Amino acid sequence: MKKLLPVVFCIWAMLSSRAQDIHFSQFRNAPLFVNPAYAGDFPGRVRAVMNYRNQWVAAGAPFKTFAASFDMPVYRMKKKGSLLGGGLSFYSDRAGDINIRNNSIQLSASGVIMLSRRTKLGMGLQGGAGNHSADYSELLWGNQYTGTGQGYDPALPNNETGGTNSYWYPDFSAGVFYEYNNSEFSFSGREMFFINAGATVFHVNTPDWSFSNSTDKLFMKYLGHLNMRYDFKGTAWGVLPSLLFQMQGPHQELNLGMLVRYRLNQATKITGFKSENAVYFGAYYRHKDAVIPQFFFEMADYSIGISYDVNISSYRSASNMRGGFEISLKYNNLTDAVFKRESFN
């Protein structure tokens, strides 16, 4: 049974890959993979994020996903808070014994408009190319069995025709978000509250997604997200609840949960000589799939996040409840001491 698991998992990955994209449990630390309108919308000059995820190790043929993104405000308008942003993102996803790969590189462009002193609207477009490939040399074919005492002979042709092991496709997406921010600062403490809600449509051109000569369109993916943050005035504590919902063809995914933030030290408001450090801890729940404890450490311009998916679905008998390990690294070059107070949003 253990020898069959990688084969079954590989077949399942090929059948289901038509309708499912990569996903990260730490979606708050993967902004350009959630909404292209986030490109450049942060308090700082540049932002770089790296994500790594290793899922379903117990099956013997895990999904391994690496992603990286870089974005910045390209032009800040005279109206404080309004900007034009740009970003570049890349991911590489590999699964199964035959190394089914899905690579993607995307450019993002955004426009953020301040509607009032406390509200803003962001819109973004994303476009690029993807590559889908597989290594068929690792597969065993019926035509390569001789039926004699020799048994399997890998030198024999498999006589399979009409397919390809690699192809490129164009890919386009669009997103929008709305944010209300009512943050007040004082020397005795601070009170921060904001709520950000948005929606994204990925693969609006429904690119062809098939290893054969037949047409097999990639489903559009609809994503909705909601992020909040509230820091309690006069204390070092804050809470960050979040929700993310994705729908792609027949597949749906709901993630919800909350992080608790504790400020380790106060940043100097005027000089900026001393930066703020903080820790975040909490858990998320992916509906009918996993419980996901998360931990983040933030030190000035840098942060690191670690999480683990504890599988609770019907697959747990095979996974031994081992879902997936994930780590994220973020660099945000902040512009002043006040921005350092708002770096995790």
C-alpha positions in Angstrom: 0.0 0.0 0.0 2.8 2.4 0.8 4.4 1.7 -2.6 1.1 2.5 -4.3 0.5 5.8 -2.5 2.9 7.9 -4.6 1.4 6.4 -7.8 -2.2 7.2 -6.7 -1.2 10.6 -5.5 0.5 11.4 -8.8 -2.6 10.4 -10.8 -4.8 12.4 -8.5 -2.5 15.5 -9.0 -2.7 15.2 -12.8 -6.5 14.9 -12.8 -7.1 17.7 -10.3 -4.5 20.1 -11.6 -6.9 21.4 -14.2 -9.0 23.2 -11.6 -6.7 24.0 -8.7 -4.0 26.7 -8.3 -1.3 26.9 -5.6 -2.3 28.2 -2.3 -0.6 29.4 0.8 -1.8 29.1 4.4 0.1 32.4 5.2 -1.9 34.3 2.7 -1.4 37.6 4.6 2.3 37.2 3.6 1.7 36.5 -0.1 0.1 39.8 -1.2 0.6 39.6 -5.0 -0.8 36.0 -5.0 -4.0 37.3 -3.4 -4.7 40.5 -5.2 -2.7 42.4 -7.8 -4.2 45.7 -6.5 -1.8 45.3 -3.5 1.2 46.0 -5.7 3.0 49.0 -4.1 0.3 49.6 -1.5 2.3 49.4 1.8 4.1 51.9 4.0 7.6 51.7 2.6 9.8 52.0 -0.5 10.2 48.4 -1.5 8.8 45.0 -0.4 10.2 41.5 -1.1 8.6 38.3 0.0 9.6 34.6 -0.3 7.3 31.7 0.4 8.0 28.0 0.6 5.5 25.2 1.1 6.0 21.4 1.4 2.7 19.5 1.5 1.6 15.8 1.8 5.1 14.4 2.7 3.4 11.3 4.1 2.1 10.4 0.7 5.7 10.0 -0.6 5.1 12.4 -3.5 4.7 15.8 -1.9 3.8 19.1 -3.4 6.7 21.6 -3.2 6.0 25.2 -3.9 8.4 28.1 -4.0 7.3 31.7 -4.6 8.8 35.1 -4.6 7.5 38.6 -5.2 8.9 42.1 -5.3 6.8 45.3 -5.5 7.0 49.0 -4.8 5.1 52.3 -5.3 6.3 53.6 -8.6 4.7 57.0 -8.3 3.2 58.7 -5.2 0.6 61.3 -6.1 0.2 64.7 -4.4 -2.9 63.5 -2.6 -1.3 61.6 0.3 -1.9 57.9 0.1 -2.7 57.8 -3.6 -0.2 56.0 -5.8 0.7 53.9 -8.8 2.4 50.6 -8.0 4.2 47.8 -9.8 5.3 44.3 -8.9 6.9 41.1 -10.2 5.9 37.7 -8.9 7.1 34.1 -9.6 6.2 30.7 -8.4 7.3 27.1 -9.1 5.1 24.2 -8.0 6.3 20.6 -8.3 4.3 17.4 -7.5 4.5 13.6 -7.9 7.2 11.2 -9.0 7.0 12.5 -12.5 7.7 16.1 -11.4 4.5 17.7 -12.6 5.5 21.3 -12.7 3.6 24.5 -12.9 5.7 27.7 -13.2 4.4 31.2 -13.5 5.9 34.7 -13.9 3.6 37.7 -13.6 3.8 41.5 -13.8 1.4 43.5 -11.6 0.3 47.1 -12.0 -2.0 49.0 -9.5 -3.6 52.3 -8.9 -4.7 53.4 -5.4 -6.9 56.4 -4.9 -7.7 58.1 -1.5 -11.4 58.5 -1.4 -11.2 60.4 1.9 -8.8 60.9 4.8 -9.6 57.4 6.1 -10.7 55.4 3.0 -9.1 54.3 -0.2 -9.8 52.2 -3.3 -7.3 50.1 -5.1 -7.4 48.4 -8.5 -4.9 46.2 -10.2 -4.1 44.1 -13.3 -1.8 41.2 -13.6 -0.4 39.5 -16.7 2.3 37.1 -17.7 2.9 33.5 -18.7 2.8 30.1 -17.2 4.5 26.8 -18.0 3.1 23.3 -17.4 5.4 20.3 -17.7 5.9 16.7 -16.7 8.7 14.1 -16.9 7.1 11.1 -18.7 10.4 9.1 -18.5 9.5 8.2 -14.9 6.2 6.5 -16.0 5.8 2.8 -16.6 3.7 1.9 -19.7 2.0 -1.4 -20.5 3.7 -1.5 -23.9 7.1 -1.8 -22.1 6.2 -5.1 -20.5 7.4 -8.0 -22.7 5.2 -10.7 -21.3 8.2 -12.9 -21.0 10.6 -13.8 -18.2 12.4 -10.4 -18.8 9.3 -8.6 -17.6 9.6 -4.8 -17.8 12.0 -3.3 -20.4 12.4 0.5 -20.2 14.3 0.5 -23.6 11.0 -0.5 -25.4 9.0 2.4 -26.9 5.8 3.2 -25.1 4.0 3.9 -28.4 2.1 6.8 -26.7 1.4 9.7 -29.2 -0.6 12.9 -29.3 0.8 14.6 -26.2 3.4 17.0 -25.0 5.5 17.2 -21.9 5.8 21.0 -21.7 3.9 24.0 -22.9 3.5 27.8 -22.2 0.3 29.8 -21.9 -0.7 33.4 -21.4 -2.4 34.3 -18.1 -4.2 37.4 -17.0 -5.9 38.5 -13.7 -7.6 41.6 -12.2 -8.4 42.7 -8.6 -9.9 45.4 -6.5 -9.9 46.3 -2.8 -11.4 48.8 -0.4 -9.9 49.9 2.9 -11.0 51.9 5.9 -8.3 53.0 8.3 -9.0 54.8 11.5 -5.7 54.8 13.3 -4.8 57.3 16.0 -1.4 57.8 17.6 -0.4 59.4 20.9 2.6 59.4 23.2 0.7 57.5 25.9 -0.1 54.6 23.5 -1.9 54.0 20.2 -5.1 52.8 18.8 -5.1 51.3 15.4 -8.1 49.9 13.5 -8.4 49.1 9.8 -10.4 46.8 7.6 -9.5 45.8 4.1 -11.8 43.8 1.8 -11.2 42.8 -1.8 -11.9 40.5 -4.7 -9.7 39.0 -7.5 -10.5 37.1 -10.7 -7.6 35.0 -11.8 -7.2 33.4 -15.3 -9.7 35.7 -16.9 -8.6 34.5 -20.3 -9.2 30.8 -19.3 -5.9 29.5 -20.9 -5.6 26.0 -22.4 -4.4 23.6 -19.7 -3.8 20.2 -21.3 -0.9 17.8 -22.0 -2.8 16.4 -24.9 -3.9 17.9 -28.2 -7.4 18.4 -27.0 -8.5 21.7 -25.5 -8.9 21.8 -21.7 -9.5 25.3 -20.4 -8.2 26.4 -16.9 -11.1 27.5 -14.8 -11.3 31.1 -13.7 -10.6 31.4 -10.0 -12.7 33.8 -7.9 -11.1 35.0 -4.7 -12.5 37.1 -1.9 -10.5 38.3 1.2 -11.1 40.3 4.3 -8.3 41.5 6.7 -8.7 43.5 9.9 -6.4 44.8 12.6 -7.1 46.4 15.9 -4.3 47.5 18.3 -5.5 48.3 21.8 -4.6 51.8 22.9 -2.2 52.0 25.8 -1.2 48.3 25.5 1.3 46.2 23.6 -1.5 43.9 22.3 -3.4 43.7 19.0 -5.5 41.3 17.0 -5.5 40.5 13.3 -8.5 38.5 12.1 -8.6 37.4 8.4 -10.8 35.5 6.0 -10.1 34.2 2.5 -12.5 32.3 0.2 -11.6 30.8 -3.2 -13.7 29.2 -5.8 -12.3 27.5 -8.9 -14.6 25.3 -11.0 -16.1 22.7 -8.7 -13.5 23.4 -5.9 -14.0 25.7 -3.0 -11.7 26.7 -0.1 -12.5 28.8 3.0 -9.8 29.9 5.4 -10.5 31.9 8.5 -8.7 32.7 11.7 -6.8 35.3 13.8 -3.4 36.3 14.9 -2.5 38.0 18.2 0.2 40.6 18.1 2.5 41.5 21.0 4.8 44.5 20.7 8.2 43.7 22.2 9.4 47.3 22.2 8.2 50.7 21.2 9.7 52.5 18.1 11.1 56.0 18.5 8.5 58.2 16.9 10.6 61.2 15.9 14.2 60.0 15.2 13.5 56.4 14.0 16.7 55.3 15.6 14.9 52.5 17.5 12.7 50.1 15.5 9.7 48.2 16.7 9.8 44.5 17.2 6.8 42.2 17.6 5.7 38.6 17.7 2.4 37.2 16.2 0.8 33.9 17.1 -2.5 32.3 16.3 -4.3 29.7 14.2 -6.4 29.4 11.1 -9.0 26.8 10.0 -9.3 25.6 6.4 -12.8 24.3 6.1 -13.0 20.5 6.2 -9.2 20.2 5.7 -6.8 21.5 8.3 -6.1 23.4 11.5 -3.1 25.7 10.9 -1.1 27.2 13.9 1.1 30.1 12.8 3.9 32.1 14.3 5.6 35.3 13.1 8.5 37.3 14.3 8.9 40.9 13.1 12.2 42.8 13.6 12.3 46.3 12.1 12.2 45.8 8.3 12.2 42.0 8.4 9.7 39.3 9.3 9.7 35.5 9.3 6.6 33.3 9.5 6.2 29.6 10.2 3.1 27.5 10.0 2.0 23.9 9.8 -1.2 22.4 8.4 -2.5 19.7 10.7 -4.7 17.6 8.3 -8.1 16.7 9.7 -9.9 15.7 6.5 -10.8 12.2 5.5 -7.3 11.9 4.0 -5.8 12.0 7.5 -5.6 8.2 7.7 -3.0 8.3 4.9 -1.4 11.6 5.8 -1.1 10.8 9.5 -2.4 14.3 10.0 0.7 15.7 8.4 -0.6 18.3 6.0 2.1 20.8 5.1 5.0 23.0 6.4 5.2 26.6 5.3 7.7 29.4 5.8 7.7 33.0 4.6 10.4 35.7 4.7 9.5 39.4 4.2 11.6 42.5 3.7 9.9 45.9 3.8 12.1 48.9 3.5 10.1 51.4 5.6 10.3 55.1 5.2 10.0 56.4 8.7 9.3 55.5 12.4 5.5 55.8 12.0 5.5 53.4 9.1 7.3 50.9 11.2 4.3 50.7 13.4 2.1 49.6 10.5 4.4 47.1 8.7 2.2 44.0 9.1 -1.0 44.8 7.2 
